[in-house]
């Protein structure tokens, strides 16, 4: 953690970026409000601002630290981070290169696979190319390569559903990934600084952990005492830190797994700017570890200040 002697002896000016152009815009507004309120409670001066690729005026206001609470395209894919780096603005979260790789599920899994980390078999397809139908064996999961929060994800149990849904996904998202369906408990591990937070098991009341289960429904169970053995939890935490390091991430992330009944723990994806709403899992895990929301936000601000070389 940052040496307190290096912190400024005055309130920080913090710009909280929320909204953005992605499909998770409303979630970003909710998380941004919560973060801004916590920063004000800490005694700092907060500006809340929307930002899009066509309107960067939020970055023109004087700020000691930028706290992006953005998800998906532009806010999380390295483009905003590159702009912040070019302007010399300290910010919370991973740098541009790690963000660019981490938003791309194919690039992420390729890095993990090259490092010997377990991740389910997958195939990447591009719009305009004929899918290799004879090689595809359901059940498979269709995932857009650069969207978050389960947006555009489809589960295909049969060849008929795959032939129906895959062309639609390709026409909408251009590049998609087909991943082998994994059968087992869904686990997630948050990283704060360089330390893993407690494992959370996600158990949707119906179907699977889609966008509605994440943000709209109130019947998804988040088990802070997961229904998996202690060894699996410890291994998931160790794997999460390795997965975080391989991608060059910093400050915070959330890494999703399935504890597959046949192949064991398998890495699914990483979220380099996890949510900060009342449904969000990184704040839940931090609270379970004894880090209340205000302290979590304070720690992230100090990490950003320290990363900027102060």
GIPE-V709652 format. One record per backbone hydrogen bond with DSSP energy under -0.5 kcal/mol. NH is the residue of the N-H (numbers start at 1). CO is the residue of the C=O. E is the energy in kcal/mol with one decimal. If there is no record, write none. Layout:
nh	co	e
NH	CO	E
NH	CO	E
//
This chain:
nh	co	e
6	3	-2.3
7	4	-1.6
10	8	-1.0
14	12	-0.7
14	45	-3.2
15	65	-2.1
16	14	-0.6
16	47	-2.9
17	15	-0.7
17	67	-1.6
18	16	-0.5
18	49	-2.1
19	69	-0.5
20	18	-0.8
25	22	-1.1
28	24	-2.2
29	25	-2.0
30	26	-1.9
31	27	-2.5
32	28	-2.8
33	29	-2.1
34	30	-1.6
35	31	-2.4
36	32	-2.7
37	33	-2.2
38	34	-1.9
39	35	-2.3
40	36	-2.2
41	37	-2.1
42	38	-1.3
43	40	-1.7
44	39	-1.9
45	12	-2.9
46	44	-0.6
47	14	-2.5
49	16	-2.4
49	47	-0.5
52	55	-1.7
55	52	-1.3
59	56	-2.3
60	57	-1.8
61	58	-0.6
64	13	-2.8
65	13	-1.7
66	90	-2.7
67	15	-3.0
68	66	-0.6
69	17	-3.1
75	73	-2.5
76	72	-2.3
80	74	-1.9
82	78	-2.2
83	79	-1.7
84	80	-2.5
85	81	-2.4
86	82	-2.5
87	83	-1.8
88	84	-0.5
88	85	-1.0
89	84	-2.5
90	88	-0.6
92	66	-2.1
99	95	-2.2
100	96	-2.6
101	97	-2.0
102	98	-2.5
103	99	-1.9
104	100	-0.6
104	101	-0.8
105	103	-0.8
105	145	-2.3
108	104	-2.7
109	105	-2.4
110	106	-2.3
111	107	-2.0
112	108	-2.4
113	109	-3.0
114	110	-2.4
115	111	-1.4
116	113	-1.6
117	112	-2.7
120	267	-0.7
123	178	-2.2
125	176	-2.9
127	174	-3.1
129	126	-2.0
133	131	-2.2
135	132	-2.4
136	132	-0.6
136	133	-1.2
137	135	-0.5
138	136	-0.5
139	156	-0.6
140	156	-2.2
141	179	-2.8
142	154	-3.2
143	141	-0.5
143	177	-2.6
145	175	-1.6
147	144	-0.7
151	148	-1.9
153	150	-1.6
154	142	-2.0
156	140	-3.1
156	154	-0.5
157	155	-0.6
162	158	-1.9
163	159	-2.6
164	160	-1.3
165	161	-2.7
166	162	-2.5
168	164	-0.6
169	165	-2.4
170	166	-2.5
171	167	-2.1
172	168	-1.7
173	169	-2.8
174	170	-1.8
175	173	-2.7
176	125	-2.3
177	143	-3.2
178	123	-3.3
179	141	-2.5
179	177	-0.6
180	121	-2.3
181	139	-1.8
184	182	-0.6
185	259	-0.6
186	202	-0.6
187	185	-0.5
187	257	-1.8
188	200	-2.3
189	255	-2.6
191	253	-3.0
192	195	-2.6
193	251	-3.7
194	192	-1.1
195	192	-2.1
197	190	-3.4
200	188	-2.3
201	223	-2.2
202	186	-2.6
203	201	-0.6
203	221	-3.1
210	208	-2.1
214	210	-1.9
215	211	-2.5
216	211	-0.5
216	212	-1.9
217	212	-3.1
221	203	-2.7
223	201	-3.0
223	221	-0.6
224	222	-0.8
228	226	-0.6
233	229	-1.9
234	230	-2.6
235	231	-2.6
236	232	-2.5
237	233	-2.2
238	234	-2.2
239	235	-2.8
240	236	-2.4
241	237	-1.9
242	238	-2.0
243	239	-3.0
244	240	-2.3
245	241	-2.4
246	242	-2.8
247	243	-1.2
248	245	-1.4
249	244	-2.2
252	250	-2.6
253	191	-1.4
254	271	-1.9
255	189	-2.8
256	269	-2.5
257	187	-3.1
258	266	-1.7
259	185	-2.7
260	258	-1.5
260	264	-1.8
261	183	-2.9
264	260	-1.9
266	258	-2.1
267	118	-3.1
268	256	-3.0
269	256	-0.7
271	254	-2.6
272	270	-0.5
280	277	-1.3
284	280	-1.0
285	281	-2.7
286	282	-2.6
287	283	-2.5
288	284	-2.0
289	285	-1.3
290	287	-1.6
291	286	-2.9
292	290	-0.7
296	292	-2.4
297	293	-2.4
298	294	-2.2
299	295	-2.7
300	296	-1.9
301	297	-2.2
302	298	-2.2
303	299	-2.1
304	300	-2.2
305	301	-2.3
306	302	-2.5
307	303	-2.8
308	304	-1.2
309	306	-2.0
310	305	-1.4
//
